[in-house]
Amino acid sequence: MLIKLKNRRGDFAVTLVVILALVLVGIALFSFSAANKAYSATISNPNRIDNVYLQEDNTKFYLTNSLEDAYIETFYECVSDDFCFTVSEKNADKILVFDKVWNEDEKFNEKFKENFGKRIGNYNLGSLKLENIKLSFSGNKITAIIENIDMKAEIADENVDNIDYKTNIESSIDVDELGLNSIKDISDSWEKCRILSELEKGKCYRENLGNYGGSVELVRKDNNGNVLSGGEADKQIAQAYTIVNLKSKDKFFIDKEGNLIYSNIEIKFVDRIITK
């Protein structure tokens, strides 16, 4: 009898454990079902999520496009208007004389921000405003970041209010990959190449500035400012200098005096004045 009594108690304990396990499983299933229903009720149409991701991709595309266009525009203005070469002057032939290091990153970056602001403004999107975008400049890389952007604001659907999707969007460009060496690259190359002979100099610029083709011209003038030919006597030479003409290998769309043209970007400068 004692043995049977112990077995009954054991059976009761096992039964109780099984019942408790079933109750816990039931509670878990109910919670999952309730949560799943709530989620389904919140996002009943998967296409809405696709729209959010599409807006994210579009915003990143707009950022990248604006960065590229703004850099090309700023670089062209820099070399055509000479606004970032204020340390240098032009000679009698109106050619820029490169006699000091060009270290005008601050001016270039400020002009870039101005042009970038105009570019993103063309998309007319609330999230794409210059004050919402953090720009950073590091070497030849420019990065734009929009932090904590709420993508639902870009969906014209009043029923999507329950989707709360916030993210950071980052885009960057590399000037070298864009097909243009930076102004600093050009300045660094000048320091390396200017002391070389005419033949070596052209090769030096081309090797250091891979995105450009380059030619070098030696100019000699007499006391009256007339250009002398190579066969004329050296005693007639009053001044001599080398002109470097750099031309981008790639072509770009450029706004030139109100007209959109597809062209290479060129920069010409005197890199060395030769004295006897």
ZAVEXGU-591757 format. One line per 8 residues: their letters; for each residue x negated, y negated, z negated of N, C-alpha, C. Coordinates in Angstrom, 2 decimals, decimal comma, always signed. Layout:
N
a) X:Y:Z:X:Y:Z:X:Y:Z ~ ...
***
This chain:
276
mliklknr) -0,83:+1,21:+0,00:+0,00:+0,00:+0,00:-0,85:-1,25:+0,00 ~ -1,94:-1,21:-0,74:-2,80:-2,38:-0,79:-3,41:-2,65:+0,57 ~ -3,75:-1,59:+1,25:-4,36:-1,76:+2,58:-3,37:-2,36:+3,54 ~ -2,16:-1,88:+3,52:-1,13:-2,43:+4,40:-0,87:-3,89:+4,12 ~ -0,88:-4,26:+2,84:-0,64:-5,66:+2,46:-1,72:-6,56:+3,03 ~ -2,96:-6,10:+2,98:-4,06:-6,90:+3,54:-3,92:-7,04:+5,05 ~ -3,51:-5,99:+5,71:-3,34:-6,06:+7,16:-2,26:-7,04:+7,55 ~ -1,17:-7,06:+6,79:-0,10:-8,01:+7,10:-0,58:-9,45:+6,95
rgdfavtl) -1,34:-9,67:+5,91:-1,87:-11,04:+5,74:-2,80:-11,41:+6,89 ~ -3,58:-10,44:+7,33:-4,47:-10,70:+8,46:-3,69:-10,99:+9,72 ~ -2,64:-10,23:+9,94:-1,81:-10,46:+11,13:-1,18:-11,84:+11,08 ~ -0,75:-12,24:+9,90:-0,13:-13,57:+9,77:-1,14:-14,68:+10,07 ~ -2,37:-14,51:+9,63:-3,40:-15,52:+9,87:-3,70:-15,63:+11,36 ~ -3,80:-14,48:+12,02:-4,07:-14,49:+13,45:-2,94:-15,17:+14,20 ~ -1,71:-14,82:+13,79:-0,53:-15,42:+14,44:-0,53:-16,93:+14,26 ~ -0,89:-17,39:+13,07:-0,92:-18,82:+12,79:-1,96:-19,53:+13,65
vvilalvl) -3,11:-18,90:+13,82:-4,17:-19,49:+14,66:-3,70:-19,60:+16,10 ~ -3,04:-18,55:+16,58:-2,54:-18,56:+17,96:-1,52:-19,67:+18,16 ~ -0,61:-19,82:+17,18:+0,42:-20,86:+17,27:-0,22:-22,25:+17,30 ~ -1,18:-22,46:+16,41:-1,86:-23,76:+16,36:-2,59:-24,05:+17,68 ~ -3,20:-23,02:+18,25:-3,91:-23,20:+19,52:-2,94:-23,59:+20,62 ~ -1,78:-22,92:+20,64:-0,78:-23,25:+21,65:-0,26:-24,67:+21,49 ~ -0,09:-25,09:+20,23:+0,38:-26,46:+19,97:-0,64:-27,47:+20,48 ~ -1,92:-27,21:+20,20:-2,97:-28,13:+20,65:-3,04:-28,20:+22,18
vgialfsf) -2,92:-27,04:+22,82:-2,92:-27,02:+24,29:-1,73:-27,79:+24,83 ~ -0,58:-27,62:+24,19:+0,61:-28,35:+24,63:+0,45:-29,84:+24,50 ~ -0,15:-30,27:+23,37:-0,38:-31,71:+23,16:-1,34:-32,25:+24,22 ~ -2,40:-31,50:+24,52:-3,38:-31,93:+25,52:-2,74:-32,06:+26,89 ~ -1,92:-31,05:+27,25:-1,24:-31,10:+28,55:-0,28:-32,27:+28,63 ~ +0,41:-32,54:+27,53:+1,36:-33,66:+27,51:+0,62:-34,99:+27,67 ~ -0,53:-35,10:+26,96:-1,30:-36,34:+27,04:-1,84:-36,55:+28,44 ~ -2,34:-35,46:+29,04:-2,87:-35,58:+30,40:-1,76:-35,96:+31,38
saankays) -0,59:-35,31:+31,20:+0,53:-35,60:+32,09:+0,98:-37,04:+31,95 ~ +1,03:-37,52:+30,70:+1,46:-38,90:+30,47:+0,46:-39,89:+31,05 ~ -0,84:-39,60:+30,83:-1,87:-40,50:+31,36:-1,86:-40,49:+32,88 ~ -1,67:-39,30:+33,44:-1,65:-39,19:+34,90:-0,47:-39,94:+35,49 ~ +0,69:-39,85:+34,82:+1,87:-40,57:+35,29:+1,65:-42,08:+35,20 ~ +0,99:-42,51:+34,10:+0,73:-43,94:+33,94:-0,21:-44,43:+35,03 ~ -1,25:-43,62:+35,31:-2,20:-44,00:+36,37:-1,50:-44,05:+37,72 ~ -0,66:-43,03:+37,97:+0,06:-42,99:+39,24:+1,02:-44,15:+39,37
atisnpnr) +1,61:-44,54:+38,25:+2,53:-45,66:+38,29:+1,80:-46,96:+38,56 ~ +0,55:-47,04:+38,04:-0,23:-48,27:+38,24:-0,72:-48,39:+39,67 ~ -1,23:-47,28:+40,22:-1,75:-47,29:+41,59:-0,98:-46,24:+42,39 ~ +0,20:-46,60:+42,78:+1,06:-45,65:+43,48:+0,70:-45,52:+44,95 ~ -0,03:-46,53:+45,48:-0,38:-46,52:+46,90:-1,90:-46,55:+47,05 ~ -2,54:-45,43:+47,44:-4,00:-45,39:+47,58:-4,53:-46,42:+48,57 ~ -3,72:-46,85:+49,52:-4,17:-47,83:+50,50:-4,58:-49,14:+49,84 ~ -4,00:-49,42:+48,69:-4,35:-50,66:+47,99:-5,80:-50,61:+47,53
idnvylqe) -6,23:-49,44:+47,06:-7,62:-49,30:+46,64:-8,54:-49,45:+47,85 ~ -8,14:-48,87:+48,98:-8,93:-49,03:+50,20:-9,07:-50,49:+50,57 ~ -8,00:-51,26:+50,36:-8,05:-52,69:+50,66:-9,05:-53,41:+49,77 ~ -9,10:-52,99:+48,50:-10,05:-53,60:+47,57:-11,49:-53,34:+48,02 ~ -11,78:-52,08:+48,36:-13,13:-51,74:+48,81:-13,46:-52,42:+50,13 ~ -12,46:-52,56:+50,99:-12,68:-53,26:+52,26:-13,05:-54,71:+52,01 ~ -12,37:-55,33:+51,04:-12,69:-56,72:+50,70:-14,11:-56,83:+50,15 ~ -14,51:-55,83:+49,37:-15,88:-55,84:+48,83:-16,91:-55,75:+49,96
dntkfylt) -16,68:-54,85:+50,91:-17,59:-54,71:+52,05:-17,63:-55,98:+52,89 ~ -16,45:-56,57:+53,11:-16,38:-57,79:+53,92:-17,13:-58,93:+53,25 ~ -16,97:-59,06:+51,92:-17,64:-60,13:+51,19:-19,15:-59,98:+51,29 ~ -19,64:-58,75:+51,17:-21,08:-58,53:+51,30:-21,56:-58,86:+52,71 ~ -20,76:-58,51:+53,71:-21,11:-58,83:+55,09:-21,17:-60,34:+55,29 ~ -20,19:-61,07:+54,75:-20,17:-62,53:+54,88:-21,40:-63,14:+54,21 ~ -21,77:-62,59:+53,05:-22,95:-63,10:+52,34:-24,21:-62,91:+53,19 ~ -24,40:-61,70:+53,69:-25,59:-61,41:+54,49:-25,65:-62,27:+55,74
nsledayi) -24,52:-62,38:+56,41:-24,46:-63,17:+57,63:-24,79:-64,64:+57,35 ~ -24,27:-65,16:+56,25:-24,52:-66,56:+55,90:-25,97:-66,78:+55,53 ~ -26,58:-65,82:+54,83:-28,00:-65,93:+54,48:-28,86:-65,98:+55,74 ~ -28,59:-65,09:+56,68:-29,38:-65,05:+57,91:-29,22:-66,32:+58,73 ~ -27,97:-66,73:+58,95:-27,72:-67,93:+59,76:-28,31:-69,18:+59,12 ~ -28,18:-69,28:+57,79:-28,69:-70,45:+57,08:-30,21:-70,51:+57,16 ~ -30,88:-69,35:+57,08:-32,34:-69,37:+57,14:-32,81:-69,78:+58,53 ~ -32,21:-69,22:+59,57:-32,60:-69,58:+60,94:-32,40:-71,07:+61,17
etfyecvs) -31,25:-71,59:+60,73:-30,96:-73,01:+60,90:-31,97:-73,87:+60,15 ~ -32,27:-73,50:+58,91:-33,19:-74,29:+58,09:-34,60:-74,24:+58,66 ~ -35,03:-73,08:+59,09:-36,38:-72,95:+59,66:-36,50:-73,80:+60,92 ~ -35,48:-73,74:+61,77:-35,52:-74,53:+63,01:-35,57:-76,02:+62,70 ~ -34,77:-76,46:+61,73:-34,79:-77,88:+61,35:-36,15:-78,25:+60,76 ~ -36,73:-77,33:+60,04:-38,04:-77,59:+59,41:-39,11:-77,85:+60,46 ~ -39,17:-77,01:+61,49:-40,24:-77,15:+62,48:-39,92:-78,18:+63,56 ~ -38,64:-78,49:+63,76:-38,29:-79,47:+64,80:-38,21:-80,89:+64,25
ddfcftvs) -37,75:-81,02:+63,00:-37,63:-82,36:+62,39:-38,79:-82,69:+61,47 ~ -39,64:-81,70:+61,19:-40,82:-81,89:+60,33:-40,47:-82,32:+58,91 ~ -39,24:-82,01:+58,44:-38,87:-82,50:+57,11:-39,65:-81,81:+56,00 ~ -40,20:-80,63:+56,27:-40,96:-79,95:+55,21:-42,47:-80,05:+55,43 ~ -42,88:-80,96:+56,32:-44,31:-81,17:+56,56:-44,70:-82,61:+56,24 ~ -44,16:-83,15:+55,19:-44,38:-84,57:+54,88:-45,83:-84,86:+54,51 ~ -46,60:-83,83:+54,15:-48,00:-84,06:+53,79:-48,86:-84,30:+55,03 ~ -48,32:-83,99:+56,20:-49,08:-84,12:+57,44:-48,54:-85,26:+58,30
eknadkil) -49,39:-85,78:+59,16:-49,00:-86,84:+60,09:-49,19:-86,35:+61,52 ~ -48,67:-87,12:+62,48:-48,82:-86,77:+63,89:-49,92:-87,61:+64,52 ~ -50,56:-87,04:+65,52:-51,61:-87,77:+66,22:-51,01:-88,65:+67,32 ~ -51,88:-89,21:+68,15:-51,42:-90,12:+69,21:-50,53:-89,41:+70,22 ~ -50,67:-88,10:+70,35:-49,85:-87,32:+71,27:-48,59:-86,78:+70,60 ~ -48,32:-87,27:+69,38:-47,14:-86,88:+68,60:-47,11:-85,38:+68,28 ~ -48,30:-84,85:+68,03:-48,42:-83,46:+67,61:-48,83:-83,45:+66,14 ~ -48,18:-82,62:+65,37:-48,42:-82,54:+63,94:-49,86:-82,10:+63,66
vfdkvwne) -50,54:-82,84:+62,80:-51,91:-82,49:+62,43:-51,88:-81,72:+61,12 ~ -52,23:-80,47:+61,20:-52,21:-79,59:+60,03:-53,55:-79,73:+59,31 ~ -53,62:-80,65:+58,36:-54,88:-80,88:+57,66:-54,77:-80,66:+56,15 ~ -53,57:-80,31:+55,69:-53,36:-80,01:+54,27:-52,46:-78,78:+54,17 ~ -52,55:-78,09:+53,05:-51,70:-76,91:+52,84:-50,24:-77,32:+52,82 ~ -49,41:-76,60:+53,57:-47,96:-76,88:+53,58:-47,33:-76,12:+52,42 ~ -47,03:-76,84:+51,38:-46,43:-76,22:+50,19:-45,15:-76,97:+49,85 ~ -44,15:-76,77:+50,70:-42,90:-77,52:+50,57:-41,73:-76,58:+50,31
dekfnekf) -41,96:-75,55:+49,50:-40,90:-74,57:+49,24:-39,66:-75,20:+48,64 ~ -39,86:-76,16:+47,75:-38,72:-76,79:+47,07:-37,82:-77,51:+48,07 ~ -38,42:-78,27:+48,97:-37,63:-78,98:+49,99:-36,92:-77,99:+50,91 ~ -37,65:-76,96:+51,31:-37,07:-75,96:+52,20:-35,89:-75,26:+51,53 ~ -36,06:-74,87:+50,26:-35,00:-74,15:+49,55:-33,77:-75,02:+49,34 ~ -33,97:-76,30:+49,06:-32,83:-77,20:+48,89:-32,05:-77,35:+50,19 ~ -32,77:-77,48:+51,28:-32,10:-77,57:+52,59:-31,40:-76,26:+52,92 ~ -32,02:-75,16:+52,55:-31,39:-73,85:+52,78:-30,08:-73,74:+52,02
kenfgkri) -30,06:-74,16:+50,76:-28,83:-74,10:+49,97:-27,72:-74,92:+50,61 ~ -28,09:-76,08:+51,13:-27,11:-76,93:+51,80:-26,52:-76,23:+53,02 ~ -27,38:-75,66:+53,84:-26,91:-74,96:+55,04:-26,14:-73,69:+54,69 ~ -26,58:-73,00:+53,65:-25,89:-71,78:+53,20:-24,48:-72,11:+52,72 ~ -24,35:-73,21:+51,98:-23,03:-73,63:+51,51:-22,07:-73,90:+52,65 ~ -22,58:-74,50:+53,73:-21,74:-74,76:+54,90:-21,33:-73,46:+55,58 ~ -22,25:-72,54:+55,65:-21,96:-71,27:+56,33:-20,88:-70,46:+55,61 ~ -21,02:-70,31:+54,30:-20,02:-69,51:+53,58:-18,69:-70,23:+53,50
gnynlgsl) -18,73:-71,57:+53,56:-17,49:-72,34:+53,56:-16,65:-72,09:+54,79 ~ -17,28:-71,67:+55,88:-16,55:-71,39:+57,12:-15,61:-70,20:+56,98 ~ -15,86:-69,31:+56,01:-15,00:-68,14:+55,83:-13,73:-68,46:+55,04 ~ -13,73:-69,61:+54,35:-12,53:-70,08:+53,64:-11,98:-69,03:+52,67 ~ -12,87:-68,45:+51,86:-12,47:-67,49:+50,84:-12,77:-68,06:+49,46 ~ -11,83:-67,87:+48,54:-11,99:-68,44:+47,20:-13,22:-67,94:+46,48 ~ -13,58:-66,67:+46,71:-14,74:-66,10:+46,01:-16,06:-66,57:+46,60 ~ -16,02:-67,03:+47,85:-17,25:-67,46:+48,52:-17,41:-68,97:+48,42
klenikls) -17,79:-69,40:+47,25:-18,11:-70,80:+47,02:-19,51:-70,88:+46,45 ~ -20,23:-71,91:+46,84:-21,63:-72,00:+46,45:-21,81:-71,98:+44,94 ~ -20,87:-72,59:+44,21:-21,00:-72,64:+42,75:-20,82:-71,26:+42,10 ~ -20,24:-70,30:+42,83:-20,05:-68,95:+42,30:-21,20:-68,00:+42,66 ~ -22,15:-68,50:+43,43:-23,21:-67,63:+43,96:-24,56:-68,03:+43,38 ~ -25,28:-67,04:+42,88:-26,63:-67,27:+42,38:-27,63:-66,93:+43,48 ~ -28,43:-67,91:+43,86:-29,46:-67,71:+44,87:-30,82:-67,61:+44,20 ~ -31,63:-66,68:+44,65:-32,99:-66,57:+44,13:-33,96:-66,39:+45,30
fsgnkita) -35,14:-66,98:+45,15:-36,17:-66,94:+46,19:-37,42:-66,28:+45,61 ~ -37,85:-65,21:+46,25:-39,04:-64,49:+45,78:-39,86:-64,06:+46,98 ~ -40,98:-64,75:+47,20:-41,79:-64,45:+48,37:-41,01:-64,68:+49,65 ~ -40,91:-63,67:+50,47:-40,16:-63,77:+51,72:-38,75:-63,21:+51,61 ~ -38,30:-63,00:+50,39:-36,97:-62,42:+50,17:-36,04:-63,44:+49,52 ~ -34,82:-63,54:+50,06:-33,79:-64,42:+49,50:-32,60:-63,56:+49,11 ~ -32,14:-63,70:+47,88:-31,05:-62,87:+47,36:-29,89:-63,74:+46,91 ~ -28,68:-63,27:+47,22:-27,45:-63,94:+46,78:-26,63:-62,95:+45,95
iienidmk) -26,17:-63,40:+44,77:-25,40:-62,53:+43,88:-24,13:-63,24:+43,44 ~ -23,01:-62,54:+43,54:-21,75:-63,01:+42,96:-21,43:-62,06:+41,81 ~ -21,38:-62,58:+40,59:-21,17:-61,74:+39,42:-19,70:-61,71:+39,02 ~ -19,26:-60,51:+38,60:-17,94:-60,33:+38,01:-16,83:-60,87:+38,91 ~ -16,91:-60,56:+40,19:-15,91:-61,04:+41,13:-14,67:-60,15:+41,07 ~ -13,49:-60,75:+41,02:-12,22:-60,04:+40,96:-11,70:-59,87:+42,38 ~ -11,78:-58,66:+42,91:-11,44:-58,44:+44,30:-9,94:-58,51:+44,57 ~ -9,09:-58,32:+43,54:-7,65:-58,34:+43,79:-7,19:-59,72:+44,23
aeiadenv) -7,97:-60,73:+43,92:-7,59:-62,08:+44,32:-7,62:-62,24:+45,83 ~ -8,29:-61,30:+46,50:-8,42:-61,41:+47,95:-7,37:-60,60:+48,70 ~ -6,42:-59,96:+47,99:-5,41:-59,12:+48,63:-4,07:-59,82:+48,60 ~ -3,51:-60,04:+49,75:-2,22:-60,73:+49,84:-1,08:-59,75:+49,62 ~ -0,98:-59,22:+48,41:+0,07:-58,27:+48,06:+0,42:-58,47:+46,60 ~ +1,59:-59,01:+46,34:+1,95:-59,36:+44,96:+2,14:-58,14:+44,08 ~ +2,24:-56,95:+44,67:+2,44:-55,73:+43,89:+1,14:-55,09:+43,42 ~ +0,02:-55,70:+43,71:-1,27:-55,12:+43,36:-1,82:-55,70:+42,06
dnidyktn) -1,00:-56,44:+41,34:-1,47:-57,11:+40,13:-2,03:-56,13:+39,11 ~ -1,58:-54,87:+39,14:-2,03:-53,91:+38,14:-3,44:-53,38:+38,41 ~ -3,97:-53,63:+39,63:-5,34:-53,20:+39,93:-6,31:-54,27:+39,44 ~ -7,11:-53,91:+38,48:-8,08:-54,86:+37,92:-9,48:-54,36:+38,26 ~ -9,98:-54,76:+39,42:-11,28:-54,30:+39,89:-12,24:-55,46:+39,97 ~ -13,23:-55,44:+39,09:-14,25:-56,48:+39,08:-15,62:-55,84:+39,32 ~ -16,44:-56,54:+40,05:-17,74:-55,97:+40,39:-18,74:-57,09:+40,67 ~ -19,99:-56,73:+40,78:-21,04:-57,66:+41,22:-21,40:-57,34:+42,67
iessidvd) -21,49:-58,36:+43,48:-21,85:-58,17:+44,88:-23,19:-58,85:+45,13 ~ -24,11:-58,09:+45,69:-25,46:-58,61:+45,94:-25,86:-58,37:+47,39 ~ -26,48:-59,36:+47,97:-26,99:-59,23:+49,34:-28,32:-59,97:+49,43 ~ -29,20:-59,48:+50,26:-30,50:-60,14:+50,40:-31,02:-60,00:+51,83 ~ -31,91:-60,90:+52,19:-32,57:-60,83:+53,49:-34,08:-60,92:+53,29 ~ -34,80:-60,30:+54,19:-36,25:-60,42:+54,22:-36,61:-61,22:+55,46 ~ -37,34:-62,30:+55,27:-37,65:-63,21:+56,37:-38,42:-62,49:+57,48 ~ -39,35:-61,61:+57,11:-40,12:-60,88:+58,11:-39,22:-60,00:+58,97
elglnsik) -38,28:-59,31:+58,31:-37,37:-58,43:+59,05:-36,40:-59,22:+59,92 ~ -36,17:-60,47:+59,54:-35,29:-61,33:+60,33:-35,95:-61,75:+61,63 ~ -37,28:-61,68:+61,68:-38,01:-62,05:+62,90:-38,70:-63,39:+62,81 ~ -38,80:-63,92:+61,59:-39,47:-65,22:+61,39:-40,40:-65,12:+60,19 ~ -41,66:-65,47:+60,37:-42,54:-65,59:+59,21:-42,23:-66,89:+58,49 ~ -42,43:-66,89:+57,19:-42,10:-68,07:+56,40:-43,11:-69,20:+56,63 ~ -42,74:-70,40:+56,19:-43,65:-71,55:+56,28:-44,92:-71,28:+55,48 ~ -44,78:-70,62:+54,34:-45,96:-70,28:+53,54:-46,87:-69,32:+54,29
disdswek) -46,28:-68,36:+55,00:-47,10:-67,44:+55,80:-47,92:-68,20:+56,84 ~ -47,27:-69,18:+57,48:-47,96:-69,98:+58,49:-49,10:-70,78:+57,85 ~ -48,82:-71,35:+56,68:-49,84:-72,13:+55,98:-51,02:-71,25:+55,55 ~ -50,71:-70,05:+55,04:-51,77:-69,12:+54,64:-52,62:-68,70:+55,84 ~ -51,96:-68,50:+56,98:-52,69:-68,11:+58,20:-53,60:-69,24:+58,67 ~ -53,12:-70,46:+58,54:-53,94:-71,62:+58,92:-55,24:-71,65:+58,12 ~ -55,14:-71,38:+56,83:-56,35:-71,40:+56,00:-57,34:-70,32:+56,43 ~ -56,83:-69,19:+56,92:-57,71:-68,10:+57,35:-58,29:-68,33:+58,75
crilsele) -57,49:-68,92:+59,63:-57,84:-68,92:+61,06:-58,46:-70,22:+61,57 ~ -58,28:-71,32:+60,90:-58,64:-72,63:+61,47:-60,13:-72,79:+61,74 ~ -60,97:-72,11:+60,98:-62,42:-72,30:+61,13:-63,01:-71,43:+62,24 ~ -62,19:-70,55:+62,82:-62,70:-69,63:+63,84:-62,83:-70,31:+65,20 ~ -63,51:-69,64:+66,10:-63,64:-70,15:+67,47:-62,31:-70,05:+68,19 ~ -62,24:-70,71:+69,34:-60,98:-70,76:+70,08:-60,46:-69,36:+70,41 ~ -61,32:-68,47:+70,89:-60,90:-67,13:+71,27:-60,49:-66,30:+70,06 ~ -61,26:-66,36:+68,99:-60,96:-65,59:+67,79:-59,72:-66,13:+67,08
kgkcyren) -59,51:-67,42:+67,20:-58,42:-68,08:+66,48:-57,05:-67,56:+66,94 ~ -56,85:-67,45:+68,25:-55,57:-66,97:+68,76:-55,24:-65,58:+68,25 ~ -56,24:-64,70:+68,26:-56,06:-63,35:+67,75:-55,74:-63,35:+66,27 ~ -56,41:-64,22:+65,52:-56,20:-64,31:+64,07:-54,75:-64,69:+63,74 ~ -54,22:-65,70:+64,42:-52,84:-66,11:+64,17:-51,85:-65,01:+64,54 ~ -52,09:-64,35:+65,65:-51,17:-63,29:+66,09:-51,18:-62,11:+65,12 ~ -52,35:-61,78:+64,57:-52,44:-60,67:+63,63:-51,80:-61,00:+62,29 ~ -51,94:-62,23:+61,85:-51,39:-62,63:+60,55:-49,92:-62,99:+60,61
lgnyggsv) -49,44:-63,37:+61,78:-48,04:-63,74:+61,96:-47,44:-62,81:+63,02 ~ -47,08:-61,62:+62,58:-46,64:-60,59:+63,52:-45,39:-60,90:+64,30 ~ -44,58:-61,85:+63,82:-43,33:-62,19:+64,51:-43,51:-63,26:+65,59 ~ -44,76:-63,69:+65,78:-45,01:-64,77:+66,74:-46,07:-64,37:+67,76 ~ -45,89:-64,87:+68,97:-46,97:-64,89:+69,93:-47,66:-66,24:+69,77 ~ -48,92:-66,33:+70,10:-49,62:-67,60:+69,89:-50,66:-67,88:+70,94 ~ -50,83:-69,15:+71,22:-51,89:-69,57:+72,14:-52,64:-70,74:+71,50 ~ -53,90:-70,86:+71,88:-54,76:-71,92:+71,33:-55,36:-72,71:+72,48
elvrkdnn) -55,35:-74,02:+72,36:-55,89:-74,89:+73,40:-56,92:-75,85:+72,78 ~ -58,08:-75,93:+73,40:-59,10:-76,87:+72,97:-58,97:-78,15:+73,79 ~ -58,81:-79,27:+73,10:-58,62:-80,56:+73,77:-59,83:-81,45:+73,48 ~ -60,39:-82,05:+74,55:-61,49:-83,01:+74,40:-61,06:-84,34:+75,00 ~ -61,42:-85,43:+74,32:-61,06:-86,76:+74,82:-62,27:-87,69:+74,77 ~ -62,25:-88,68:+75,68:-63,32:-89,68:+75,67:-62,91:-90,85:+74,78 ~ -63,72:-91,91:+74,80:-63,45:-93,06:+73,94:-62,14:-93,77:+74,27 ~ -61,67:-93,60:+75,50:-60,43:-94,24:+75,92:-59,20:-93,35:+75,71
gnvlsgge) -59,41:-92,20:+75,12:-58,30:-91,29:+74,87:-57,92:-90,42:+76,04 ~ -58,76:-90,40:+77,07:-58,49:-89,57:+78,24:-58,96:-88,14:+77,99 ~ -58,15:-87,18:+78,43:-58,50:-85,77:+78,27:-59,58:-85,40:+79,27 ~ -60,63:-84,77:+78,77:-61,76:-84,37:+79,61:-61,62:-82,91:+80,03 ~ -62,05:-82,63:+81,23:-62,05:-81,25:+81,71:-63,28:-80,53:+81,16 ~ -63,27:-79,21:+81,24:-64,35:-78,42:+80,66:-65,70:-78,68:+81,29 ~ -65,74:-79,13:+82,55:-67,01:-79,31:+83,23:-67,66:-80,65:+82,97 ~ -66,98:-81,56:+82,29:-67,55:-82,89:+82,06:-68,57:-82,85:+80,94
adkqiaqa) -69,46:-83,79:+80,98:-70,59:-83,81:+80,04:-70,12:-83,97:+78,60 ~ -70,78:-83,24:+77,70:-70,42:-83,31:+76,29:-70,64:-84,70:+75,71 ~ -71,56:-85,46:+76,29:-71,84:-86,78:+75,71:-70,66:-87,74:+75,85 ~ -69,73:-87,42:+76,73:-68,56:-88,27:+76,89:-67,49:-88,01:+75,83 ~ -67,63:-86,91:+75,12:-66,59:-86,50:+74,18:-66,60:-87,40:+72,95 ~ -65,47:-88,04:+72,68:-65,33:-88,87:+71,49:-64,59:-88,12:+70,38 ~ -63,68:-87,25:+70,77:-62,95:-86,45:+69,80:-62,54:-85,12:+70,43 ~ -62,41:-84,12:+69,58:-61,99:-82,80:+70,04:-61,18:-82,12:+68,93
ytivnlks) -60,21:-81,35:+69,35:-59,39:-80,63:+68,38:-58,73:-79,43:+69,06 ~ -58,28:-78,49:+68,26:-57,58:-77,31:+68,79:-56,10:-77,39:+68,45 ~ -55,28:-77,09:+69,45:-53,82:-77,07:+69,28:-53,35:-75,61:+69,27 ~ -52,57:-75,27:+68,26:-51,98:-73,93:+68,16:-50,50:-74,02:+68,50 ~ -50,07:-73,16:+69,40:-48,66:-73,12:+69,79:-48,12:-71,73:+69,45 ~ -47,25:-71,67:+68,44:-46,65:-70,40:+68,02:-45,23:-70,31:+68,56 ~ -44,88:-69,13:+69,06:-43,55:-68,92:+69,63:-42,99:-67,59:+69,11 ~ -41,82:-67,64:+68,51:-41,23:-66,42:+67,97:-40,99:-65,40:+69,08
kdkffidk) -41,22:-64,14:+68,78:-40,99:-63,08:+69,76:-39,50:-62,86:+69,99 ~ -38,72:-63,04:+68,93:-37,26:-62,88:+69,04:-36,60:-64,20:+69,39 ~ -35,41:-64,09:+69,95:-34,60:-65,27:+70,22:-33,47:-65,37:+69,20 ~ -33,01:-66,60:+68,97:-31,97:-66,84:+67,98:-30,95:-67,83:+68,54 ~ -29,74:-67,74:+68,00:-28,74:-68,75:+68,33:-29,02:-70,00:+67,49 ~ -29,21:-71,12:+68,17:-29,62:-72,36:+67,51:-28,70:-73,49:+67,94 ~ -28,30:-74,29:+66,96:-27,51:-75,49:+67,26:-28,48:-76,63:+67,57 ~ -28,59:-76,97:+68,84:-29,51:-78,02:+69,26:-28,73:-79,20:+69,82
egnliysn) -28,70:-80,27:+69,03:-28,00:-81,50:+69,43:-26,55:-81,22:+69,81 ~ -25,90:-80,40:+69,00:-24,48:-80,12:+69,23:-24,20:-79,00:+70,21 ~ -25,23:-78,44:+70,81:-25,06:-77,35:+71,77:-25,67:-76,07:+71,21 ~ -24,93:-74,98:+71,32:-25,42:-73,69:+70,84:-26,26:-73,04:+71,94 ~ -27,53:-72,83:+71,64:-28,43:-72,22:+72,63:-29,01:-70,93:+72,06 ~ -29,47:-70,07:+72,95:-30,11:-68,81:+72,56:-31,57:-68,91:+72,99 ~ -32,44:-69,08:+72,01:-33,82:-69,44:+72,37:-34,81:-68,95:+71,33 ~ -36,08:-68,92:+71,74:-37,17:-68,70:+70,79:-37,36:-69,96:+69,96
ieikfvdr) -38,02:-69,81:+68,83:-38,36:-70,97:+68,00:-39,87:-71,19:+68,11 ~ -40,25:-72,42:+68,42:-41,67:-72,75:+68,62:-42,13:-73,77:+67,59 ~ -43,40:-73,67:+67,25:-44,02:-74,66:+66,38:-45,42:-74,94:+66,91 ~ -45,73:-76,22:+67,06:-47,02:-76,64:+67,62:-47,72:-77,56:+66,62 ~ -49,01:-77,35:+66,44:-49,76:-78,22:+65,52:-51,24:-78,21:+65,86 ~ -51,90:-79,28:+65,45:-53,36:-79,36:+65,52:-53,89:-78,69:+64,26 ~ -54,64:-77,62:+64,42:-55,09:-76,91:+63,22:-56,51:-77,29:+62,79 ~ -57,25:-77,96:+63,71:-58,61:-78,35:+63,33:-59,10:-79,49:+64,21
iitk) -59,64:-80,49:+63,58:-60,29:-81,59:+64,29:-61,80:-81,34:+64,25 ~ -62,41:-81,27:+65,43:-63,82:-80,91:+65,53:-64,67:-82,18:+65,59 ~ -65,64:-82,25:+64,73:-66,54:-83,41:+64,70:-67,96:-82,95:+65,04 ~ -68,72:-83,85:+65,64:-70,11:-83,53:+65,99:-71,00:-83,55:+64,76
***
